[in-house]
Amino acid sequence: MKEIRIYSRALLLLFSLFLIGSCSKNNEVLNQDNQSLKKAVISAPLTPSVFAPNLVFPRGLKFGPDGYLYVALAGTGGSTLTDCIQVVAPLGPYLGGNTSSIVKISPSGDVSTVASNLPSDINTLQLTSGVSDVEFIGDQLYALLVAGCSHGNADYPSSVIKVNPDGTWAVIADLSTYYHNNPTAVIEPDDFEPDGTPYSMVNVRGDLYVVEPNHGELLKVTTSGKVSRVLDFSAHFGHIVPTAVGYHGNFYVGNLTVAPFVKGSANIFKVTPSGEVKIWESGFTTVLGVEFDKENRLYVLETSAGGDFIPGTGRVVRVNNDNSRDVIVDNLLFPTAMTFGPDGALYISNAGFGPPTGQILKVVLK
């Protein structure tokens, strides 16, 4: 198999394997992977409950100051084909529309719309992107948007947007233009995405930090719209597909790796605010989420612990303070993000790539 080096190509594999995967194979792969965990202390995984069902491809999620859970929904794309440089086949061209949205979920699980008709796109494999993450600075909601001409949305760039209480929104930082003008050291031409695929965002002392997998970088975005690079991962490690960013005194970034997705080949990278980087933890697989709890323990979301995307093998692994590891929850279906709630529970976007719809799971930790 030709080496596949871009996050979107990974999703292609995800989709095809979803159609052919079997439960018996899932269990076999998980058992093999559990045995390979470094210093593993495998306890009985917890059973999650469904906090909110029937969501159209949930991605990043955060709790707001009002106690509601805000969730980015990627949407279903559209039918607009733009006249510009396209993502190459077999993934491109992308078709754009305005079907992405942001919803909020009450503590009792009621879902309401915060903002709708946001840019969304769909590729030839029917995989979609749109709003990829949300974050708060004080009471103000911000969202991370995958868009731009190469995603079928010429009127809207990939960007950080400010979302108003009435559901209107405005671009505060044009990431597409930044990506065009500031290429990273390593570019993969076979499925390069000119407008990027920004995936994860975190607030640190009033500034937003964005990780982008396709180009491979961590950016700082101020609320006035200034964009600057913290780290070009590709200059240090080549194309590793960094996907998820968390902050705990320093930045901790997980990566997807490139196909074929070898079990245990993904890492958690520690990045200082000045951009110094080193591998902090290793031995993970297809990482899409990084969080810390109040006891300073690291939680890692693996969308497919079985290596190449195998349905039903997503899980959350906790790295304890003595460096032992516990599988907190497993048998997830291609989870895409996670966050802690004010109640101490872990909330997970499950089945975030579909089909047909996703859900938010709640895991009450012991």
N, C-alpha and C positions, 0 to 999 in steps of 0.2 A: 504494500500500500504506500502511495506517495505520502510523504510527511505533510500533515495539515497544520498550518501555523497560525491561524487567526481564529478568534473566538467564534465568529459567525460560522466558520467551517465546522467547528465543534458542535454547533447546534444542528447542523445538517446531519451529523452522525447521530446525535441524540434522537432526532426524529426517526431516522431509519431503524435504529435499534429499538425504539419504542414499539415499532410495528412487529418486530420479530422476537422480542425477549420472552423468556418463559420463567415462571415462578421457581421451578426447580433449579434453574441456572442461577437465579438471583441468590437463593439460599446458599448454594455452593460457593459462589464468589464471596459473599459476605463472610462465611465461615473462614475461608482462606485469609481474607483481609484482617479479620479480627485477630487471628493468630500472629499477624505480622506487625501489630502495633508495638511501637517501642515502649518498653516498660509498662505494658498494658495491664490495667486492672479492670477487666471487663465485668461490670455489674449488670444485673438485669435491666435492659432499657425500659424507660418509662413509656406509658401509653398516652398519647396526646388526645385531646378532644377537639372537635371542630368548633372554632370560635365564629367563623363566618364562611358560608359556602358560596358557590356559584359566582365567583369573581373572574373577570375576563383577563386572565394572565397576570396575576399579582406579582409584583417585583419588590422593590425596596419599601420599607415600612418603618415608621417612627411614631412614638407617642407624643401628642401635643400637650401644651400646658393646660388644656381643658380636660385632660384625662382620656380623650378619644384616641384611637389608633388610626393614623393616617396611612393610606396604602396607595402606592403607584400602580396603576393598571395599564399594561402595554397596549391594549386595544387590539383591533382586528385589521389594521392597515386600511387600504383603500384601493383605488383603481387608477390613480394619477401616475403617468409615466413622464418623467422630466427630461428635458433636453440638456444634458450635461454629461460629464464623465461619470460612468456608471460602475457599480461594483460588478466585477466580471462573473460570468457563468462559472459554476452552476447555480450560485446563489442569486446573482443579479440577473436582470435589473429589479430593483425594489419598486413597489407600487405604494404611493402615499395616500393618506386620507386624514381625517380628523376624528378618530375613534378612540383615542387614548383619554384617560381621565384620572382623577384623584378622588378617592372616597374616604370617608371617615367612619369608624365603627365605634359605637357606644360601648360602655362597659358591659351592657346586657346583650351585645351582639347585633344591634340594629345598624344597618348600613345606609348611609346617605351620601349624596354626591357633593363634593366640594368644588370641583372644576371639571368641565367636560369639553368635548370637541377639540381636544389637544392633538397635535400631530402624532401620527402613527404610521408605521410602514409594515409591509409584508413581503417576504422574499419568495422565490420560486418553490421553496419547500414548505410554504405556508407557516413559517415562523415569523413572529412579529416583534417589533420594538416600538417604544414611544416614551412615555414617562418611565424612567428607570429607578428613581429614588426620590425621597422627600427628606426634608430636614427643617428644623426650626432654629431661628435665632430670636430668643425672647418669644413674643407672641406672633412673630412673622413667619409665615410658611414659605419655604423655597422648594423648588423641584428641579430635578435633573432631567433633561430632555434629549433624546436621540432624534435628530431630524436632519435637515439640510437637503440640498438638491440630489445628492447621491442616494438619499433615502426616500425620494419621491415627494419631498416637501420643500420646494425651492423658496417659498416665502418665509420659512422659519428655519433658523440654523440649529444645530446641536447647541445647547445652551443651558445656563442656569437661569431659571425664571423666578420671578416674585409673584406669588399668588395672593390676590386680595380676598377679603371676606365675602364679597359678592360673586366670586368665581371668575372674575376677570384676571388677566395676568399680563406680565410684561417681561421681556428679555432684559436681564441685567448684565449678562456676560455672554458674548458670542463666541462659543467654543469652536465652531466650525472655522471661523476666520483664524483663530489662534492655531488650530491644527494645520491649516493650509500654509501658514506663514512660518511655522516653527516645527519642522519635521524632526522626528526622533532619529537616533543613530541607525536603527535597524528598521527597514520597511520591507514588508512582504508583498511583492507585486501581484501574486497570483490571486489574492482576494482582498487587496488593500481597500479600506473604507475611507475615502477622503474626508468625510465629515465625522469620522470616529464613531465609537459606540460607548460613550461614557456610561458607566454602570453603577458606581457607588459613590456616596457623598457623606461627609461628616462635618459637623460644626465644631471648631476649636477656637475658643475665645473670640467669637464674633466673625470669624472668617470661615469660608467653606473650602473643603479640600475634596478634590474629585479624582478618582482613579479611572483610567481609560485603558481597556484591554487591547484593542486593535493596534494602537500606536505604542502602548506600553509606557505610561507615564503617570505621575502624581502631580496635580496642579493645585495651586492656591488661587482662590477666587474671592475677592473682597466684595462687600455689598455695593460698592461704587462701580463695580464691573472690571476692575483691574485683574488680569490673569497673568500668573507667573508660574514657572516650572519649579517644583521642589526636587523632583528626581526623574531622570530618564532611565527606567529599568533596563531598556534594551542596550544602553551603553555599557552596562556592567554585566548583564547576564544573557544578552541576546533576546530572542522573542519568547518570553515566558508567560504571557497573557495574564497580567495582574488584574484581578477582578474586584476584590472586596477590601475596603479600608475601615479600620477601627482606630480609636485613639485611646491610649492609656499612658499618658506621660510622653510617649512617642507614638508614631504611627505604626500600625501593624497591618501589613498588606498580605492577603492570600492570593495565590495564583491558580489558574486552571491547568497550565502546561499545554503542550501540543500533542496532537494525535500521532501515533496511537497512545492512549492515555494509560500509562503504566501505573499500577497501584503503588502508592507511596512516593510518587515522584514530585508532588507539589509541596510547597513550603509556605511558612509564614515568615515574612521579612520584617525586620525592625528598621524603621526609617526615622532618623532624628529630624527635628524641624529644619535643620540646616542642610538636609539631604544626604547625610551619611547613611549607608545601608549595609546590613549584614543579614544572613539567614539566622533567624531566631529559633524556629522549630521546623522540623522536617518530618517526612513520612506520611504526608497527607495525600489526598486524591481529589482532584477537581473541586477546588475550594471556591465557594461563592458567598461566604459570610464569615465575619470575624467579630467577636464581641468579648467583653470582660464582665464578670459579675462583681458584686460588692466585696467578695473575698479575694479579688485579684486573680481569679482563675480564668484562663483563656478558653473560649468556646469556638469551635471551628465547624462550619457547615460544609459538608461534602455533598455535592449534588448527585454523585454516583461513586460510592465507595468501591464499586467493583472494577474500576478502571474505565475502559471504553463504556460509553453511556449505556447502562443496564437499568431498565425500569425497576423501581422498588428497592433500590440500594442506597438511596440518599440517607444521610444520617448527620447527627451532631455529636462531635467528640469533644470532651472536656479535658484540658490539660491541667492537672492539679498542681499545687504549689511544690509537691515533692517530685514533679515531672512524671508521675504516673498518669494514665489516661483512662477515662471512662466513656463508654458509648452511652450517651444520655437518651437518645431516641433514634430508632432506625426504621427501615422499611418505608422511607419517604419516597414520594414520586417526584423526582427532579425538582427539589426545593430550590428557590432562587434567592432568598434573603431571610434574615432573622433579626429580632431585636428583643431586648428585655423590657418588660412592662413595669410600671410603678408598684405592682403587686409582687414583683420578683419572679413572675412566670416568664417563660420564653415563648415568643410568638414567631411563627414560621410561615412564610409564603410557600405553600406546597402546590405541586402541579403548576408551577408558574409559567411553564412553556406549553401547558395543555397536553393533549386535547381532553375534553372539550373546554372545560373551565377549571379554575383553580380554587383554592380555599386558604383560609388562615387557620393554622393549628395553634392550640395553646398547650404548653407543657408545664405542668406544675412541678417544680423541682423539689426534691426531698432534702 
